[in-house]
Every structure is written in structure tokens, then in C-alpha cells.
Amino acid sequence: MNTQSAPPPAIAWATNSDTPALAAALRAARSVVIVTHAKPDGDALGSSLALARALARAGVGAELWLVGPIPRWIGEFAGRIPIRELKAGSPLAFLDGKPATDPDLVAVVDTGSWTQLSELRPFLEPRADRTILVDHHLHGDAAVATRRLIDSRCASCTEVLAPLCVALAGVANTAALPLDVAEPLYLGLATDTGWLRYSSVTPHTLRLAADLIQCGVDHTRLYMLIEQQQPAGRWHLLGRALRTLELHSTRGKDDAAIMSLTLADFAQTGADPNDTSGFADMLLTVASVQVSAVLNESPVNPGEPPLTKFSLRSKPGPNAVDVNQVCKKLDGGGHARAAGAKARLPIPAAKAALLEALK
């Protein structure tokens, strides 16, 4: 007789809460820790900062826990919001050396994937019953949080989060948000849509952008701070990546473009992983290319196997490649047009696995 208990049933990656319920839970908390995926981008940071500032308007204290590397421009937006940085690759290792605090509530934004929250997993798992999640990705691990607000139709997490910020700030609508909340919401919206260029943009996205600009957001200033303050090392890094460019025929002639970068490339150019932002999008300007990928060798602890990170993008249209489905084969995920994954493989083996997944 088999006495082993059956594994718990999988929890569906779906919304099981709504804006009023999450707003009530957040208002009732005395302290909130806000977390997002490692190597946070504009949407992750915009969502985190917008929520923290909206909570401040509601009289609730919040702090951000971020797993680096963190973009250089964060100093322009953080203001007085407390930020604690964790060391990438090490569970709950804060750079300030202090232990983790125990908040009333945890908020996870712009992710729901354990692979993107690995450093925070020991903290999050026992607190799932007091964790809320706001996201817009197609794939995630629902066990991260017992209360979830997920809308994959939204172009950014900040688009999902905006009504929650309205409720917390006590204003009538998004056009009435205070500027300190509107600005990070626009930051996430703009950066996750390629400054409103991607196929994920909808009429609702544009109406939200208009509302946030009406709040006083200076969108040209944001573009300058994010896109026009790059170090020269980024361009040396791009040169190295272009030397590795390969075109592969997976569904049509030369339809897949792949570049790769090693740890030595980063060290010798003085660049960091955030400097690869936009590299995969550049490859989609090639007429025949339908899907692009950048593979980054990532640092590991002594004795651990190699780690390669994938960043995939694809063009919309009748021959569109769903890169979320491709990355799910590599234990990752994301959006149909933009997704990522990690594999404990050296770059050559990771490239072979990616090509197999694309086929």
C-alpha cells in the first residue's frame, strides 16, 4: 500500500482578487516590503516605486528589496523611498549586512516566477498567505502569492497597477494622480513598450499615457534619463556581441538571429548586464529575422555549473514566434513578443538548446 501523500494540485496562474480587495489589504498593513524580479528593468522599478509612493499617500510605510544589478538611473527616481539591495545569486544576502525584516504584507510586482525570485524565495515561500502579486506576464508560479491580480492584456505591469495606485492615493482617476506616483507609472509603461512602439500597445495604453502626461510627467526628460545617458562601455559591448552574430534558419531562411556575451566581455568593456538592454530588439531590424536572442554568461559561485541567461524578442505579424512558449521549454517565460529564461549550461550548449526549442 502506497502511504505517500499525493503532491498538492497545481495552482492556476490567474487572477483571484481585484483592485478594491488589494487596496483594502494594503491600507490595513503597517509595513509593506515590495519585491520584483532580479535585474529590474524600467517596468519593475516603475511599478515598485509607484506602489511605494501610493502607499505613502495612504499612510503606509514601504521599502523596496531589489536584486541587482540595478540600473544607474535609479538615483534619479528613488527619492526618499528606502531601498535595500541583495547580492545576485545568494539567497537573502543584503549588501548592508542586516537581516531581513518581517513586514505585515509583501507585494510582488512585474513577475510571479520563482526563477526570477530565487534570491528571495526563502523569504517569500513561508509568507505566501500575506503576499499579494500584481503582474502582466503570460506565465508564472501562482504559489508565490495567495492573492493575485494578473492581466496579460496590459502592455506593462504599471498599466495593471495604475487603478490600485488611484485607490491608494484617494484620487478620482489616473489623470488626477500626484506627479510622484504618475512619473514611475509612465516610466514602466514607456520602457516596457519601447516608448510606445511595440505591438502590445492598445488604445487603453495610450489613454493611460495621456493621463499620466496630463499629471505633469515630462516624457522627453524621462527618455533622456533612461536612453541618452549610456556609458561608452555599452557600445563596446555591443561591438563584441555583433562579432558573435549568427543567423539560423528555423522556420524560414535566416529567420533567427543569435548573439552571445561572456563574463570576459563585460569585464573588459566595463559594462554590466543592464547595458544589454535593447540588443535583442536591434536584431529585429534585419528584414529576414523573425526572432532574436541574446545569450549572456552569468557569474556563479565557486563549484556551481555555468549559467546562461536568454533574452528573446520577436516581430508581430502572421509569422510571429511566441517567445513565451519558446522560453517555457527552457523553464522561463514572459510575453508572446518578449521573454527570457536561464539555463545551467555553457553558452554553446545553451545555444543548441535554444535552437531546438525554436524548432
C-alpha positions as CSV (number, residue, x, y, z in Angstrom):
1,M,0.0,0.0,0.0
2,N,1.4,3.4,-1.0
3,T,1.3,5.6,2.1
4,Q,3.0,8.6,0.4
5,S,0.7,11.6,0.1
6,A,-0.1,12.9,-3.4
7,P,1.6,16.2,-4.4
8,P,-0.6,19.3,-4.0
9,P,-2.6,20.2,-7.1
10,A,-1.0,22.9,-9.2
11,I,-2.5,26.4,-8.7
12,A,-3.7,28.1,-11.8
13,W,-1.7,31.2,-12.9
14,A,-4.7,33.5,-12.9
15,T,-6.3,36.5,-11.1
16,N,-8.2,35.6,-7.9
17,S,-8.5,39.1,-6.5
18,D,-9.3,42.6,-7.6
19,T,-8.2,46.2,-7.1
20,P,-10.6,47.1,-4.2
21,A,-9.6,44.0,-2.3
22,L,-5.9,44.5,-2.7
23,A,-6.2,48.2,-1.9
24,A,-8.0,47.3,1.4
25,A,-5.3,44.8,2.3
26,L,-2.5,47.3,1.6
27,R,-4.2,50.1,3.6
28,A,-4.6,47.7,6.6
29,A,-0.9,47.0,6.7
30,R,1.5,48.9,8.8
31,S,4.6,47.9,6.8
32,V,5.0,46.5,3.3
33,V,8.0,45.1,1.5
34,I,7.9,45.4,-2.3
35,V,9.9,43.0,-4.4
36,T,10.3,42.4,-8.1
37,H,12.4,40.3,-10.5
38,A,16.2,40.2,-10.4
39,K,18.0,42.7,-12.6
40,P,15.0,45.0,-12.5
41,D,14.1,47.0,-15.7
42,G,12.0,50.1,-16.1
43,D,8.7,48.4,-15.6
44,A,9.9,46.5,-12.5
45,L,11.3,49.7,-10.9
46,G,8.4,51.9,-12.1
47,S,5.9,49.5,-10.6
48,S,7.8,49.2,-7.3
49,L,8.3,53.0,-6.9
50,A,4.7,53.9,-7.9
51,L,3.3,51.4,-5.4
52,A,5.6,52.6,-2.6
53,R,4.7,56.2,-3.2
54,A,0.9,55.5,-3.4
55,L,1.3,53.6,-0.1
56,A,3.0,56.6,1.4
57,R,-0.1,58.7,0.3
58,A,-2.2,56.2,2.2
59,G,0.0,56.5,5.3
60,V,1.6,53.0,4.9
61,G,5.4,52.6,5.2
62,A,7.1,50.6,2.4
63,E,10.6,49.7,1.4
64,L,11.9,48.1,-1.8
65,W,14.1,45.0,-1.9
66,L,16.0,44.7,-5.2
67,V,18.3,42.0,-6.5
68,G,20.9,43.7,-8.7
69,P,22.4,44.8,-10.9
70,I,20.2,47.9,-10.6
71,P,20.2,50.5,-13.4
72,R,22.4,53.5,-12.9
73,W,19.5,55.9,-13.3
74,I,17.6,54.6,-10.2
75,G,19.0,57.5,-8.2
76,E,17.0,59.9,-10.3
77,F,13.7,58.3,-9.2
78,A,14.2,56.7,-5.8
79,G,13.8,59.9,-3.8
80,R,13.1,59.0,-0.1
81,I,11.8,55.5,-0.7
82,P,14.0,53.1,1.3
83,I,15.8,50.6,-1.0
84,R,17.8,47.5,0.2
85,E,19.9,45.7,-2.4
86,L,20.5,42.0,-2.4
87,K,23.5,40.2,-3.8
88,A,22.6,38.3,-7.0
89,G,22.9,34.6,-6.8
90,S,22.9,34.4,-2.9
91,P,19.6,33.8,-1.0
92,L,18.7,36.8,1.2
93,A,22.2,38.3,1.2
94,F,21.7,42.0,1.7
95,L,24.6,44.3,0.8
96,D,24.1,46.3,4.0
97,G,24.7,43.1,6.0
98,K,21.5,43.5,8.0
99,P,18.9,40.6,8.3
100,A,15.6,40.6,6.6
101,T,12.7,42.4,8.4
102,D,9.3,40.8,8.8
103,P,6.6,43.1,7.3
104,D,2.8,42.9,7.6
105,L,2.5,42.4,3.9
106,V,4.7,41.6,0.9
107,A,3.9,42.9,-2.6
108,V,5.4,41.2,-5.7
109,V,5.2,43.2,-8.9
110,D,6.1,42.6,-12.5
111,T,6.8,38.9,-12.0
112,G,5.5,35.7,-10.5
113,S,8.3,33.4,-11.5
114,W,10.3,31.6,-8.9
115,T,13.3,31.6,-11.3
116,Q,13.2,35.4,-11.3
117,L,12.8,35.5,-7.5
118,S,15.3,32.8,-6.5
119,E,17.3,35.0,-4.1
120,L,14.0,36.0,-2.3
121,R,12.3,32.6,-2.4
122,P,13.4,31.5,1.2
123,F,11.7,34.7,2.4
124,L,8.6,34.5,0.2
125,E,7.6,30.9,0.5
126,P,6.6,30.9,4.2
127,R,4.8,34.3,3.7
128,A,2.6,33.4,0.7
129,D,-0.5,33.9,2.7
130,R,0.4,37.5,3.3
131,T,1.8,38.2,-0.1
132,I,-0.1,40.0,-3.0
133,L,1.0,39.9,-6.6
134,V,0.4,42.3,-9.5
135,D,1.7,41.2,-12.9
136,H,1.0,41.2,-16.6
137,H,3.1,38.2,-17.8
138,L,1.6,35.1,-19.5
139,H,3.4,32.6,-17.3
140,G,4.2,32.4,-13.6
141,D,4.1,30.4,-10.4
142,A,0.8,31.1,-8.7
143,A,2.1,29.7,-5.4
144,V,4.2,32.9,-4.9
145,A,1.2,34.7,-3.6
146,T,-2.3,33.8,-2.3
147,R,-3.8,37.0,-3.8
148,R,-3.1,37.8,-7.4
149,L,-4.1,40.5,-9.9
150,I,-2.8,39.4,-13.3
151,D,-3.8,41.0,-16.7
152,S,-1.7,39.8,-19.6
153,R,-3.6,42.1,-21.9
154,C,-1.8,45.0,-20.4
155,A,1.4,46.3,-22.0
156,S,3.2,46.8,-18.7
157,C,2.8,46.0,-15.1
158,T,2.3,49.7,-14.3
159,E,-0.8,49.5,-16.6
160,V,-2.3,46.8,-14.3
161,L,-1.1,48.7,-11.2
162,A,-2.4,52.2,-12.1
163,P,-6.0,51.6,-10.8
164,L,-4.6,50.3,-7.5
165,C,-2.4,53.5,-7.2
166,V,-5.6,55.6,-7.8
167,A,-7.4,53.8,-5.0
168,L,-4.5,54.1,-2.5
169,A,-3.8,57.8,-3.4
170,G,-7.5,58.6,-2.9
171,V,-8.0,60.4,-6.3
172,A,-10.7,60.2,-8.9
173,N,-8.8,58.7,-11.8
174,T,-5.3,58.3,-13.3
175,A,-5.4,61.8,-14.7
176,A,-5.6,63.1,-11.1
177,L,-2.7,61.2,-9.7
178,P,0.1,63.1,-7.9
179,L,3.2,63.6,-10.1
180,D,5.4,61.5,-7.8
181,V,3.2,58.4,-8.5
182,A,2.4,59.2,-12.1
183,E,6.1,59.5,-13.1
184,P,7.1,55.9,-12.2
185,L,3.9,54.6,-13.7
186,Y,4.8,56.3,-17.0
187,L,8.4,55.0,-16.7
188,G,7.2,51.4,-16.6
189,L,4.6,52.0,-19.4
190,A,7.1,53.6,-21.7
191,T,10.1,51.3,-21.2
192,D,8.1,48.1,-21.5
193,T,6.6,49.2,-24.8
194,G,9.8,50.5,-26.4
195,W,8.5,54.1,-25.8
196,L,5.0,53.1,-27.1
197,R,6.3,51.3,-30.3
198,Y,5.6,47.6,-29.5
199,S,2.6,45.6,-30.7
200,S,1.4,45.3,-27.0
201,V,0.3,48.9,-27.1
202,T,-3.5,49.3,-27.1
203,P,-5.9,52.2,-27.0
204,H,-6.1,51.8,-23.2
205,T,-2.3,52.0,-23.1
206,L,-2.2,55.3,-25.0
207,R,-5.1,56.7,-22.9
208,L,-3.2,55.9,-19.7
209,A,0.0,57.5,-21.2
210,A,-2.0,60.7,-22.0
211,D,-3.5,60.8,-18.5
212,L,0.0,60.5,-16.9
213,I,1.4,63.2,-19.1
214,Q,-1.6,65.3,-18.0
215,C,-0.4,64.8,-14.4
216,G,2.8,66.6,-15.3
217,V,5.1,63.8,-16.4
218,D,7.9,65.2,-18.6
219,H,8.2,62.3,-21.1
220,T,11.1,63.8,-23.0
221,R,13.1,64.2,-19.8
222,L,12.4,60.5,-18.9
223,Y,13.6,59.4,-22.3
224,M,16.8,61.4,-21.9
225,L,17.5,60.0,-18.5
226,I,16.8,56.4,-19.5
227,E,18.0,56.2,-23.1
228,Q,20.5,59.0,-23.5
229,Q,22.8,58.6,-20.5
230,Q,24.5,55.4,-21.5
231,P,28.2,54.7,-20.9
232,A,30.6,54.2,-23.7
233,G,31.2,50.7,-22.5
234,R,27.7,49.7,-23.7
235,W,28.7,50.4,-27.3
236,H,32.0,48.5,-26.9
237,L,29.9,45.6,-25.5
238,L,27.5,45.8,-28.5
239,G,30.6,45.6,-30.8
240,R,31.6,42.3,-29.1
241,A,28.1,41.0,-29.3
242,L,27.9,41.8,-33.0
243,R,31.0,39.8,-33.7
244,T,29.2,36.7,-32.4
245,L,26.1,37.3,-34.6
246,E,24.7,34.1,-36.2
247,L,21.7,33.8,-38.5
248,H,19.8,30.4,-38.3
249,S,17.0,29.1,-40.4
250,T,14.4,27.5,-38.0
251,R,11.1,28.2,-39.8
252,G,12.4,30.2,-42.8
253,K,15.7,31.3,-44.3
254,D,17.8,33.3,-41.8
255,D,14.8,33.9,-39.6
256,A,16.5,33.6,-36.2
257,A,19.4,35.9,-35.0
258,I,21.5,35.0,-32.0
259,M,24.3,36.9,-30.3
260,S,26.2,36.0,-27.1
261,L,28.3,37.6,-24.4
262,T,30.8,36.2,-21.9
263,L,31.8,37.4,-18.5
264,A,35.1,38.5,-20.1
265,D,33.2,40.7,-22.5
266,F,31.6,42.5,-19.6
267,A,34.8,42.8,-17.6
268,Q,36.9,44.1,-20.5
269,T,34.4,46.7,-21.6
270,G,33.5,47.9,-18.2
271,A,29.8,47.2,-19.0
272,D,27.2,45.4,-16.8
273,P,24.2,43.2,-17.7
274,N,21.9,46.2,-17.8
275,D,23.9,47.5,-20.7
276,T,22.5,44.8,-23.0
277,S,19.0,46.3,-22.9
278,G,17.7,46.7,-26.4
279,F,20.3,44.5,-28.1
280,A,17.8,41.8,-29.0
281,D,15.4,44.5,-30.4
282,M,18.2,45.8,-32.7
283,L,18.4,42.4,-34.4
284,L,14.8,42.5,-35.4
285,T,15.6,45.4,-37.8
286,V,17.1,42.7,-40.2
287,A,14.4,42.0,-42.8
288,S,14.5,38.2,-42.7
289,V,14.7,37.9,-38.9
290,Q,11.5,37.0,-37.1
291,V,13.0,36.1,-33.7
292,S,16.2,37.3,-31.9
293,A,18.1,36.2,-28.9
294,V,21.0,37.5,-26.7
295,L,22.7,34.9,-24.5
296,N,24.7,36.2,-21.5
297,E,27.1,34.2,-19.5
298,S,26.3,35.0,-15.8
299,P,28.5,34.8,-12.7
300,V,28.2,31.8,-10.5
301,N,29.5,30.7,-7.1
302,P,32.6,28.5,-7.0
303,G,31.8,24.9,-7.8
304,E,28.5,25.7,-9.5
305,P,27.8,24.8,-13.1
306,P,27.8,27.6,-15.7
307,L,24.7,29.8,-16.1
308,T,23.5,31.4,-19.3
309,K,20.6,33.9,-19.5
310,F,18.4,34.2,-22.6
311,S,16.7,37.3,-23.7
312,L,14.3,36.8,-26.7
313,R,12.3,39.1,-28.9
314,S,10.1,38.5,-31.9
315,K,8.3,40.5,-34.6
316,P,4.4,40.6,-34.7
317,G,2.6,39.5,-37.8
318,P,1.3,36.3,-39.4
319,N,4.7,34.5,-38.9
320,A,5.1,35.7,-35.3
321,V,7.1,33.4,-33.0
322,D,5.6,33.2,-29.5
323,V,8.8,33.5,-27.5
324,N,6.9,32.9,-24.2
325,Q,6.3,29.4,-25.4
326,V,9.9,29.0,-26.6
327,C,11.2,30.2,-23.2
328,K,8.8,27.9,-21.3
329,K,10.7,25.0,-22.9
330,L,13.8,26.5,-21.2
331,D,12.0,26.9,-17.8
332,G,11.4,30.6,-18.4
333,G,8.6,32.7,-19.8
334,G,7.3,36.2,-20.3
335,H,5.3,37.7,-23.1
336,A,4.5,36.5,-26.6
337,R,6.9,39.1,-28.1
338,A,9.4,39.4,-25.3
339,A,10.6,36.6,-22.9
340,G,13.6,35.2,-21.1
341,A,15.0,32.2,-19.4
342,K,18.0,30.8,-17.5
343,A,19.9,27.5,-18.0
344,R,22.7,25.8,-16.1
345,L,24.6,25.4,-19.3
346,P,27.7,27.0,-21.0
347,I,26.9,29.3,-23.9
348,P,27.4,26.7,-26.7
349,A,25.1,24.2,-25.1
350,A,22.6,26.9,-24.2
351,K,22.6,28.0,-27.9
352,A,21.9,24.4,-29.0
353,A,19.0,24.1,-26.5
354,L,17.6,27.4,-27.8
355,L,17.7,26.3,-31.4
356,E,16.0,23.1,-30.5
357,A,13.3,25.0,-28.7
358,L,12.8,27.3,-31.7
359,K,12.3,24.3,-34.0
